[in-house]
Amino acid sequence: MQSAETVLDVIRERGRRSLPLERIYRQLFNPQLFLMAYGRIYRNSGAMTPGVTGETVDGMSRVKIDTIIGTLRSESYRWTPVKRVYIDKKGGAKKKRPLGLPTWSDKLVAEVVRLLLEAYYDVQFSDRSHGFRPKRGCHTALQDVVKYWTGTRWFIEGDISDCFGSLDHEVMLTILGEKIHDGRFLRLIRAMLKAGYLEDWRWNATLSGAPQGGVASPVLSNIYLDRLDQFMEQKLLPEYNRGRKRRHHPEYHRLDSRMYWAKRRGDRAAVRQLRLQMRSLPSKDPYDPGFRRLRYVRYADDWLLGFAGPKHEAEEIKARITEFLLDELRLELSESKTLVTHATSQAARFLGYEVRAQRCDTKLTGPRRSVNGAIGLFVPREVIRQRCASYMGGGKPKLRGVLLHDSDFSIVATYQAEYRGLVQYYLLAQDVARLNRLQWVMETSMLKTLASKHRSTVTKMARKYKATIDTPDGPRKCFEVIVERGGEKKALVARFGGIPLKRQRTAVMADREPLKPNNISTTELVKRLLADCCEMCGSTSRIEVHHIRKLADLKQQGRAERPAWVKLMAMRRRKTLVVCRPCHEDIHAGRATSSTRKRSLESGVLGN
């Protein structure tokens, strides 16, 4: 049996050479791929969330993998309908969006399918596609806009209405069938798309779309929307990119000639006057009929076009894309979110940023004229207002009652995690310093929460936890809580603040980490599972993995002494424990400390 790394390398090479995939279904019989998939998704927050059958990652074993492979080999594997729930949309909107919760076995099989499809298709995707791809993300898409879109005059913002829920199954299977010549594999994907969903315990058919929350949905949507990328690159971009460079602006160069001769005469007053006139004009003709530039970038179902040319041609491009999506992909654009905006006087919204072309109208003082036409990224004002509003009440920062029973360390760590996530996302913005307003609101809310917890004042709490730390940009003030631990263990430190609100030009966030050749299927958990040894009693039969949702679940109230298996997991700081089936049943039944294996268990704890 070939290793998972070898299988994916072969598939990736076929994709790079645009060769069709044949007999790929038999790769689903490789247990190494399932172990790799298990090692990649067991940490996900949804791994312990049950679907319609109640099955979760808890109890995962090699026997379960062999059982799944057996059903796939006999083509008797049946996808379970997903459990549909509704979650709030981002931005505080009252609307909700559906989310599908598959069972664990379906997640595992779907992850193997995703690994195979991603290995083959990712090397063929356009460089202008950034969503759900290794080493790519929102920041790489925004960086491309800033780096290559100078001179843009119009932005065409695009948003596909209910993209994930509107993907046509027949179009999807037709696209897959062009390069995947394996009927069994295509039937498996068709069955996954047609599995349906349960809502209020009623089965509903999925007539279109890939379930949001499905493991393979992102790569399937990229394969589907790659047709849009091809249409843009092979049709629209060649048609609307004309001219090597803009022609000279005649008035600007007439003034330049006059200034040259004024310098020769030594007429400084005339030179100064002519320079002022030149600064009010572009050096190139912005209305050059022989010059056009069209640029394109896509992240999932959000895409943005930058066009240097007249507005009526921008409207024409929008209409052609609308027609292509409707006729070829059976998708519709959202009328309210698909806009043509002027790049200088208005701002386009893309991936949570405001994007606009900058302009400097100063004469002899102020910024350089070279900023004209350069693309700038900015933090939307409403984002700051919305984030501040969640920490305010009555027009001023308020305490958070839900955190009053947490430790000081936990309170500070919670505020810092929420603040850091937003700051790191907006570090590409030129006005990231605007977030200092949010920092002050969150800081005051945190201090009020600590003051209420200790029946003290904000001033006393600030004085108690105030600290100064060193950063690459120099010393920064912050609030710091230190929890000392005995022995040689390092102290736990939680800080709020200390993050320089300074623009960074490099991307720092990607959607998916690339597969590492030396550590793909040999994660620490997979190695422990392959060892076939119970970490409680030493048994070598019927081995499976006990999972918990989070380490905080190990804290059991009302018990004088924690069970030894809890001590073992807490000591290793692992949310998993490889055990035999009898030990696993004892853990769930609360019998682990009173069983005949107690002596072996305790000796294992002391030995570690």
N, C-alpha and C positions, 0 to 999 in steps of 0.2 A: 504494500500500500504506500503510495507516494505521500510525502509530507504535505501539509497544507501550504507551506511556502512555495514548494515546487509547483503545485497545481495552480496557484494564483499567478506565479511568474509565467507559466506557459500560457495561461489565458490572457494575461496582460500583453504578452508579446504578440499574440494573435490579434488582439485589438489594435495594437500599434501598427501592425501591418495590414489592417482592415480585412483580415481573413475571416470567413464565417465560422461560427461555433457549431460544432457537431458533437453529438452524444455527450452533451454536458450534464444530462440528467444523472448519468452514472456517477458523477462526482458527488452527488448527494449520498452515496453509500460510504463515503470516506469519514470515519469517526474523527480524524484529525481536524477536519473543518468544523465539526460540531464542538470540539473542545476549544478551538479558537474562538468560535462564536460565543460560547459560554464565558470564556475569559474576557470578552469585550463588553458584554451586556449585563453581567451579574451585578455590577456596581450601580446600574441605572436606578433612579429613584422608583421607576415603575416595576422593577423586578419582583418586588414583594406585594404589588397591587394585584388582587385576584381579578380574573375575568368572569365569564359566566359560569365556569366550572369550579372556581375556587382554587385552581392550581396556581402555585407561585414557584419561584426559584427554590424555595425551601424543599429539601429532599432530592436535589439533583444528584444523579449518579450515572455511571457508565452503563448500567443496565437500562436506564431510561433512554440513553442515546441509542443503544442497540435495538430497543423496541421501536423507536421512531424510524431508524434506518430500515428495519424489517418491513414496516408498513409502506415506506417509500419504495422499497424494492418490489413489493407485490402490487404497487400502485393502488393501495387501499387507504392511503393517508387522507383524512378528511379534516378540512379547516373548520374550526369552531366559530360560530358567529361572534363578533366582538360585542362587548358590553358598551353601549353608548351612554356617555354622560355629557353634560354641558358645562363649560367653564366660561368665565368672564373674558371678554376681549380686552386687549391692552388699551390704555388710554382712558380708562374710567368709563367706557361706553356701557350703556345698559344692555346692549345686545350680547348674546352668548354664542359661542361656536361649539359644534359637536366634537367630541373626542372619543376615539375608540380604544377600548381596553382589551387587547387580545389575551388569550391564555398563555401560560409560559411555554408550552410545547410549540405553539404557533409562533411565538416570538423567536424561539431558537431556530426553527426551520426558516423563518423569514430572514433572520440575520445571515444564515448560510446563503440563501438566495441573494441577499444584498451583497455579500462578499464576492460572489461570482459575477454578478452584474456590474458592480463597481470596478472590479479588476479589468473587465473587458471594455466597458464603455468610457470610463473616466479619461483614459488616454486619448479618446476620440472627441471628447467634448471641446467646445470652443473655449478659448482663453478669455472670452468675454462673459462666461458663466462662472459665478462665484458661490452659489448657494449649495450647501451640503456636500462640499468637496474637500479632500485632504489639502492642507496648507492654504485654504482659501476661506474667506468669510466676508462679513460686512466691511471690515477695514480694508481688505485688499480691493474690493469693488470701489470704495470711496477714494482710495489712493489712485486708482487708474483714472478716475474722473479728474482729480486735481492735477495729475501729471501730464495727461495727454489732451485735455479738452480746452486748452487755451484758445481764445478767439471765438468761443461759442456765442451765438446770438439768440437762439431759441432753445428752450428745453421742452421736450415732449415726455411728460410723465405717463407711465402706463401701469395699470393695475387690472388684473384679470379677476372677474367676479367669481367668487367661490371656486378657485382654481382646482384645489385638491378634490372637491366634491363634484367637479364637472368633467373630469378626464373621461373621455369616451373609451369604453372597454375595447370595442372593435378596432378603433384607431390605434390604441395602445398595443394590442396584440399584432396588428398589421406591421407596426413599426418594429416590434421585437422579432417578428417572423422574417423580416428582411435579412437579418444577420444571424439569427439563432435557428439553425436547421435541426431542431429536435422537438418532435411533437409532444413527447412526454413532459418535457420541461415547460412548454407553452401551456399544456393542459393544467399543470400544477399552478401556474400563475393565474390562468383563467379562473380556476377554482378558488384561489385566494381572493381575487377581485369580486367574485360572485358569492362569497360566503355569507353575506348579509350581516345584520346587526340586531341585537335585542334591545328594545326600549320599552320600559314598563312590562318586561317579561313577554313581549310580543315580538315575534320574528318579522323583520322587514327586509325586503330584497334590496341589494345595492345595484341599481341600474346603471350607475356611472360613478366615476371617482375612485380614488384610493383612500382608505380610511385614515383620517388624521390621528396620529398616535401609532400607526403601523410602522414596524421597523423598516420595511422595504419601500414605504411610500416616497421618501425623499428621492431615492435613486430612480424610481419609476417616473416621478414627475420630471426629473432632469432629462431622462430619456425622451419623454413626451415633448417637453419644451425645447429640446435640442433642434426640433424642426423649425421653431421660430428663430433660433440662432442661425441656422443654415439659410433661412429666407433672408435674414438681415445681411449676412455676410456675402451671400452669392447673388442677391438681387439688388437690394436697396443701397448698400454701401458702395458697390462699384458704380451704380447709376448716379448717385448724388455726391460722389467725390470727384471733383473736376478741378483742373488747374494745379500747377506745381506750387505757385505762391501768388499772393495778391499783387495786382499792379500798383505802381506808385501813385500816391495821391497827388494830382497835378498842382494844386494850390500850395501844398506843403513844400514840394520841391522847388516851386517858383520862389517862395519865401527863403528857402535854404540858399538858392543861388544869389538872391539879393543880399542876404546876410554875409555870404562869402566876400562879395565885392565891398560891402561896408567895412568889413574887417581889414581888407586890403587898404582902404582909404583911411583907416583909423577913426572912423565915426562911431564912437562908443554908444552914443545915444540911439543911433539908428539900429545898432546891433542888439541893444537891450529891447527896443520896441519890437523888432522882428522876432526875437526869441520868444517874447510873450505871445505873439500871434501864432508862432509855430507850436507852442505848447497847447494851444486850444484846438489843434488839428491832429488827426492821426497821420502817421507817416505812410500807411497803406490805405488804399481805397476800400472802405467797408462794403461798398455797393458794387464791387467788381462783378459783372455778370458772368465772367468766365471762371470764377472761383467759387467752389462749394466744398463744405466739409460736413460729413455726417458721422457721428460716433455713437457707439451703443454699448450698454452694459446691462447685465441681468443678474438679479439675485432671487432665486426661486421664482415666484410669480410676479415680482416687482421688477420693472425694467425702466431704463431712462435713456433717452436719446438727446444728444446735443447737436444742433444744426447751425451752421454758419451760412445763412442765405435768407431770402425773403420769407415772410410769414405765410404767404399763400402756398409755398412749397412745403413748409412745415405742416400745414393743415392737410395737404395732399398725402404726405408720408403717414400721418396719423390715420387717414381714411384707408390707405392701402393695407396697413397693418391690421386694422379692424376687419377688413374684408378677408385677409388671409386667415386670421384666427377663426373666423366664423365658417369659412368654406372648407379649410383644410383640417383644422384641429377641433372644430365645433366648440369653440370657446368664445365668450363674450367679454368685452372690456367694460369696466365700471365707468359709466358716463361721468359720475361725480368726481372720480379720482384720475381720469385720463384727461390731462390738460396740456395746452400749449401756453407756455409762460415766457415772458421776455427775460432774458438771462441777466440783464443789468438792473432793470427797474423792479423786477419781481424775483422771488426766490422759489425754486422748486423744492419739493419735499421728497427725499430719497433716503430710505433706511434710517429714519428718525432725525436726519440732519436737514438743515437748510442749505441748499446749494445755489450759488449765484456767481455771476461774473463780476469781478471787482472793477471799479473805475476811480481814478484819481483826477479831480478837477482843479487841484491846486496849480499855481503858476510857477514861481521860482522857489517857493519854500514847500516844506512838507514832504510826503513820500515820493519815491521815484515814479516816473511815468511808466516804468516797466511793469507796474502792477496792473495796468489797464488790460482787460481781457483775461487776466489770470483767474482761475476758478478758486473760490474760497468756500470753506465749510464752516457753518455756524451752528450754535446751540439754539434751538427754537425757544422763544420766550415762554410759550405755553407749557413746554416740558418742565421748565424750572418752576412755574406757578403750580402745576399739577403735583409735582413732587413735594414742594413746600407745603401744599394744602393738606397732605396726609399727616403732617407733623404739627399742624396748627389748629387752633380753635379760638373763635372770637377775635380773629385777627392777630393772634400772637402765638408763639410756640407753646405747646401743651405737653404734659407728661403722658406716657403710655401705660395705662393701667394693667395691660396684659403682661407687662414685664416686671411688675412690682415684686413678684415672688421669686424671680430669678436672682442669681448671684450678681455681684458687681461686675465680675469678669464676663459673664454671659451677656449682661446688658450692653457693656461697651463693645463686645465682639459683634453683637447683633447690629448695632448702629453702624459700626465700621464696615461690615459686610455689605450692607445696603448702600452706604455712601461710596465705597470703593468700586462696586459694580457699575454705578452710573458714571463715575469719573473716568474709569478706564475705557468705557465705551466712547466718551466724548473727548478723549485726548487729542483726536485729530482736528478738533475745531479750533479756529483761530481765536475765538473769544471764550475758550474754556474757563477763563478766569471768572466769568459770570457765575459759575457754580459756587463762588464764595458765599453768595446769598443762601444757597441751600445748606452749605456747611454750617453757617451761623445758626440757621433754624434747627437743624438736626442736633447740633452741639447744645443749644439751649434746651431742647426737648430732652436730650439725654441727661443733662445735669438736673433738670427738674424731676425726672424719673428717679434718679439716685437720691436727690434730696427728699422726695416723698417717701422713698423706701426707708431711709435712715432718720426720718423726722428731723431733717436738718435744713440748711439753706443752700441755694445755688452757689453762693460765694464760697462757702466752706467746702463744698464738693469740688469746685474748680481748684481751690487751693490744695486740696488733698491729692488730686490725681494729675495735676499739671506737670508736664515733663517737656524736655527738649531732646530731640533725636537728630542724628546726622543723616543726611540724604545726599545723593549725588549732586543736588542743587544747593547744598549748604544746610545749616541747621534749620529745623522746623519745629514749631511748638505743637504739642498734641496733648491728649489725655491718655494716661497709661495706667492699667491695673496689672499688677504682678502677683501671681500666686506661687509661692515657694513650695517646692516638693522635697521630701526628705531624700537622703542618700545622695547618689551621684546624678539624679535626674535633673534636667534643666528646668528652670522655673517657667511657668506658663505666662505669656505676656499678651494682653489685649490692648490695642491702641485705637483711638479715634482721632482722625486727622493725620497730619504729617505727610500728606500726599501733595506734592507741588502741583498747583494748577497751571501747568505750563504745557504748551502745545508740543506734541510729538509728531514727527513727520512719517514715522515708520509704523506699519501695522503691528498690532500686538494681540489681535484676536483672530482665531481661525475656527471654522465649524468643526473640523474633524482632524485629529492628529493622524499623520501617515503611519502605515504599518512599519514597524521596525523589524528588519530581517532577523536580528538575533534574539528577538523576544516576542514573536508573534503568538505562538501557541503554547509557550512555556511560562505563563504567568505563575506567580507563586501559588495561587489556589489550584491551578491545573496540575502543577507538580505534586501538590499534596494529595490531590484526588488520584493521580496515577500511581502514587506510592502504595495504594491499597492497604492502608493500615489505620485502624481506628485510633484517634488521638486521645481517647478516653480509656479504653481497655486493651488495646493492642490487637484486637481481632482483625482478621484479613478477609472476612466474608461479608457480603452484602453492604458494601461501603457506599455512603451517600454524604451529602453536605448539609449541615444545619445552618440556616441563614437567619439573621435578624435584620430588622429595618435600619436600626441605628444603634450605636454603642450606648446611648442613653437608656435604651430598653433594658440594659443589664442591671439597672438600679431597681431593685425590688424592695418596696417599702414593707415594713412590718415584719421583717425576718431578721432574727438575731445574727444569723450567719448565712452568707450567700453560698449557694451550691458550688461545688468544686468546678463544674463546667463553666459557670459564670466567671469564677476567678481566672480560669485558664484563658477565656476569651478577652477579659479585661486586661490581663497581664500582657497578652500579645497585641492588644489593640486591633483586633480583627473582628469583623462582623460575620465570620464563617468559622465553622468547626467541622472537620472531617471525622465522621463517626460511623459505626456500624448501625444496622437497622434496629436492633434491640436497644442500643444506647439512645438512638434518636427517639424512639417511642418513649423511653423513660424520661427524656428531657421534656417532651411535650406533656407527659402525664405528671411531671413533678416528682418522679421516683428516682432520679439519677443519683441522689446522695444516699439512698437507702438500699440500693441494689447490691448484688453480689460483686459488682465491679468497683465498689467504692475504694477498696485498697489500691487497685491499679490506678484509678483515677487520681487519688491523692498523691501517690508516688510520682505520677506524671507531672503534677503541678509542682511538687517540691523539686523534682529533677530539673525543671526548666527555670 
